[in-house]
Amino acid sequence: MAWRCEGLSWPRGTRIPLLAWEGGRVSPLTAGKELGFRAEGERRCVGARGNACALTAVVVGRTTQARCPECARLDRAHSVAADTMADDPRTYRVYLAWFGPAMVKVGITAEERGPARLLEQGAVVFSWLGRGPLMAARRTEELLRGALGVPDRIRYADKRAVRAALPGAAERVAEIEELHRRAVGLSGWAESLERMDFEAVDHTEVFGLDGLPAAAGVVRELVDGGTVAGQVVAAAGPDLHLRTAGSGLVVLDTRLMTGWSLIGADAGEGVTVPLVEVGAGTGPGPGSVQDGLF
């Protein structure tokens, strides 16, 4: 029986990632779990905003967003990231996220989501900076980007490249603590945005990064008849680090699974899809960075 993957999520209230399948089934991805599948046929557009693609268009394997251009446009047009929801009444939070040495970003997320967005991005350490209305959070985010010289996006390829060589806990916290100190001391914050005290949250244990060995390769794309199978060693953001037969430790960006019909495979079958070196992007253009901001 073929299954269709709807992606990996980090539900609020749990620190165990779930692989979601069409029809409502989920697979918890705890360390040591065996995972194996084979792709069949062609990769098809997953549609937008809960609506199926009218053309059931074929999409390329290397992109992390399994949408045709039209569905991607519709999905983007109704997102907070596109500035089409300026009247959103929800409270938002501004945060600093640390992914490795000299690899910090600033961002915003809806307060109701808690730390889910940080888990989805693979943030190793983060701290809240402030909370308030959407546009106040947006203005403050822009201020901090310019004043602190930090970006609002970091490539997943860059995040993967440093996971097996992270410094100790004290060093991880020190860099983000210093940036937090500088950030809250800046003038020009939106008046309606409340500053928040520094409190580091470290996801190293949650992701399983302690003692993580270096990966031998990263899945570039799925292909018809191609297999990905192994044992889960770590999970960070959308990435699974799998111990495989024949290929060593391989990183799979689970966003590449969406849009495919998948059938089960034995965990010992290994990897028969194309791989790239760690640090290389797995897809063209925007596919190498986070798909959304919120």
N, C-alpha and C positions, 0 to 999 in steps of 0.2 A: 504493500500500500504506500502511495506517495503522500508525503506531508509537505506543507508549505510553511516556511518559517516567517514569523512576523518580527523577528529581531530579539535582541537581548535587552533586558530591563533590570533596574535596581529598585524594586518597589519600596516605598516609604515604610518604615517600621521593620524592615528586615535588611540584613547585610549579606544576603545570599542572592547572587544574580539568577535570573530566570530566563530561559530560552522559551519564547512564546511561539505557539503554533496556531495556524488557522483553525478555528473551531473552538478555541478557548483552552486547549491543553497547554501545560507548561512543563518544562524540565528544569529542576533545580540543578545548578552547576557547582557542586561542592568539589573541593580538592580530592583527587583520586577517582572521580567519576569517569567512566568510559563513555566515549562519544564516537560515533561513526556514521557517515552518510555518503551517498553517491548521488550526484546531480544527474538529472535526466532531461532531455529535450532542449528547449531554449529558455532563456531568462525573460520573463514577461513583466511589464510595468505593473506596479502594485496599486496604481491609482492615487487619488488625493483626497484628504479629509474624509475618509471613510467611504468614498465613492470609487467604484471600479473604473479602470481605464476604458473609455469607449472603444478604443482601437485594439485593446489587449496587445499593445505594441511590444515588439522585441527591444530589449535594452542591452547594452554592452556589459560584459562580465566584470570589467575592472572598476567601474564606478561603485561607490559605496551607497549611492542613492538609486534604488531600483525604480526610477520614474522616467517616463518619456518627457521631452521638453514641455509639452502642454500641461501635463499633470504636475510637473515640477513648478511651473509658473503659477498654477492655481494654488498649490500648497504654500508656496512662498508668499503669495498675495494676501493670505489670511493669517500671517504670523506676526507676532510682536516684533520680531527681528526686522521686518520690512517696514516698520513704522506706520502700519495701517490700523493699529489699535491703540492710538494715543489716549483714548478715553477709558482704557482698561481700569476698573475700579480696585483691582487687587493691590495688596501691599507687595513691594518688591524688595529684595536685598542685594546689596553690592558686596562682592567678595574678592579676595585674593586667593589664587590657586597656584600651588607649587608642584612642578612635575619633575624637577631635577635641578642641579646647580645652574644658576643664571637662567632659569626657565620658569618664569612666573607670569601669570596673566591676570587681568582684572575682568570681571564680568558681572552680570546681574541675573537673577532668577526669581521666580514667583515665590514668596515666603511660604505659601501653602505646600510647596514641593519639598521643603526641608532640604537636606543635603543630597537628594537624589540626583540633581544636575551635576554635582561635583563627582559623584560616583560614576555617572554616565560618561564623564569626560576623562576619567582615569586620574583625577587629581590625587597625588600622593599625600599632600598636606594642604589644608585650606583654613582660612579664617574669615568670618564676616567682618565687614567694614561699616555698613550702615543699612538702614531700612526706611522705607517711605513710599510715596507714590511713584508710578512708573517713570514719568518724565523727569522727576527729580533724580531718580536713580540713574537714568540715562545721562543726564547732564553731568552728574558727579562722576560717572564712569569715564566720560570723555575728558573731564578735568584730570583725573588720575592717570589716564593713558599718557597725556601730554606731560604732566608734571613729574611723573615717576619713570617715564620712558619704558612702560610695559605694554605689551600688545593685548588685544582682546581675543586672539586666536593663536594656537600653537599646533603645528602639524602633528598628527598622530605618529608619523614616521619618526619624528624627533623624540616623542615621548617613549616609544618602544626602544629606541637606541640606548637609553640610559637606565632602564628599569633593573638591569642585572648588576649595576654598579653604583647604587645609590649610597650616599654618605650616611653616617649614623643619625639617630633621632635628634640629637642636640643641634647638629649642623642643619638638618632639614628644617627645623623650626626657626633657627636664628635668622635665616635670610628673609623669611616671610614676616617675622616679627619686626625686623628693622623697616621693611617697606610699610607695614601697618602703622608704625610710629610716625613715619614721614607723612603718610596719607592723612591720618586724622589731624595732623598739625597744619595742613594746608588751609589757606583761606580760599573762598570761592565755592565752597560746598553749597548745594541748594538748601535754602532755609528749611524746607519741609522734610529734609532727610536727617534722620537721627543717627549720630555716630554710635558705633558699637565697640565695646572693649575687645581687646585681643584675646582670642581663645583658639589655640591651634587644635585642629582635628586631624589626626594622622591615620591614613587608610592602609598603611603598609601591611598590617596584619590581615585586614579585611580582604585585600587583594591577593595575599599570599606571596608577597614580594621578598620576604626575609629568606636569604639564601637562594634566591632564584638564579638558576644558571643562565648563561648567555644563550640566546636563541640561534639556531643554525640558519633559519630562514623565515620568511613571511609569505603567506599565501597571496599571490598576485590576483588570482581570479579563479572562479569555479568554471569548469567546462563540462560539456555533455559526456557522461561516463566517468568523470573524474571523481576520485575518492579522497575524503579527509577523515582520518580515523586515528584515535589515540586516547591518552588519559589526561584529564585536566590537572595541570600543575598550579596554574594561577589564572585569575580573571581580573582585568583592570579596564574599566570603561567598556567599550564594545569588544575588546580583545580577549581571546582565550589563548593561553600558553599550553600547548599540548605536547606530551612526550609520545613520540610516534615510533613505529617500527621502521627502521631504515633511514629516516630523515633526521633523527634526533629531536631536539626541542623546536617546535614550529609554532609561529603565532598566526592565529586565524582571526581576522576582523569579521565578526559575525554579521555585519551589515552586508557583506558580500553574499550571504546566504539568501537574502530576501529576493523574491521574484522567481526562485527556482522550485521545481518539483524535486523533492529529495526522498530517497528510499534508504532504509537502514543498511549499515555495513558493519562488519565485525571490527572491533577496536584494533585488532592486529593487522588489518589490511594496509595501514600506513597512509602515505600521501602520494597521490598520482596526479595532482594538479600543479600548474606552474608556480614556482617560488621565486622570490627576489631576496636580496640581502637585507638584513636588518638595517633600518635607517633609510631605505629606499621607499618612495611613495608606492602605494598599491593601486593607485588610480589616477586619472587625469584631473587637472584643475581642482575644483572645490572638494573632490573626493578625498583629498589628502588632509583636510582639516575637518573640524566638527561640522555636522550638517546644520545644526541650529544653535541658537544662543541661549534658549530658555527651556 
